[in-house]
Amino acid sequence: MSQPPEETERTRLLRLSADHILAHGVAGLSLRGIGKAVGSNNRMLLYYFGSKEELIAAALTEAGGRFPLLERIFELLDDRDQPLRTRLEAAWELLSADENLPFHRVFFEVLGLAGYQRERFDAFLDAVATNWRGRVATALRAEGVPAEQADDLARELVSLWRGLQLDLLTAGDRMATLRVNAAAAAAFAARAGAAASSRSLG
């Protein structure tokens, strides 16, 4: 009997590779080590993924997709029924949730490695860095913030969240990060409102 399409051999290997990366990280990964962890071998992994780099990139994307709270952040930011300040506070509450900690650990490990070999992780970084800024900027433009200012504010806000992610991992004080983000959210909302007002007056 054939396997259901959602669990082909490639899908199974990808799922297990993502499990392994979330549990052990990506530093020092080898095809042999991955193969042993997922019950396969180098030849089969190369057959399905082409190279170690392509397997790691696919597994990182698969791993990132396991954190539904991350996608809800953008749905929340786009919900204009709530004030911008409220949305920015709620976004960090979701991002800092305990169930996202495995994602944060892998993210910062990949960031460190990408400083030397960015091309290995382009797809993952685009998904969780460039795309994040774009989604935040879109929400700010919907508030009437001019495009260039929206892009700058989005970069600043995502950079703040990256810093808070790192603080969350190192200091472990989630309540402190919530306080810092709440103060920043008030300032960001005020600046966004001022930028939107200036645009309408101009």
Stockholm file with secondary structure:
# STOCKHOLM 1.0

chainA/1-202         MSQPPEETERTRLLRLSADHILAHGVAGLSLRGIGKAVGSNNRMLLYYFGSKEELIAAALTEAGGRFPLLERIFELLDDRDQPLRTRLEAAWELLSADENLPFHRVFFEVLGLAGYQRERFDAFLDAVATNWRGRVATALRAEGVPAEQADDLARELVSLWRGLQLDLLTAGDRMATLRVNAAAAAAFAARAGAAASSRSLG
#=GR chainA/1-202 SS CCCCGGGCHHHHHHHHHHHHHHHHCSTTCCHHHHHHHHTCCHHHHHHHHSSHHHHHHHHHHHHHTTCHHHHHHHHHHTCTTSCHHHHHHHHHHHHTCGGGHHHHHHHHHHHHHHHHHGGGGHHHHIIIIIHHHHHHHHHHHHTTCCHHHHHHHHHHHHHHHHHHHHHHHHTCCHHHHHHHHHHHHHHHHHHHHHHHHHHHHC
#=GC SS_cons         CCCCGGGCHHHHHHHHHHHHHHHHCSTTCCHHHHHHHHTCCHHHHHHHHSSHHHHHHHHHHHHHTTCHHHHHHHHHHTCTTSCHHHHHHHHHHHHTCGGGHHHHHHHHHHHHHHHHHGGGGHHHHIIIIIHHHHHHHHHHHHTTCCHHHHHHHHHHHHHHHHHHHHHHHHTCCHHHHHHHHHHHHHHHHHHHHHHHHHHHHC
//
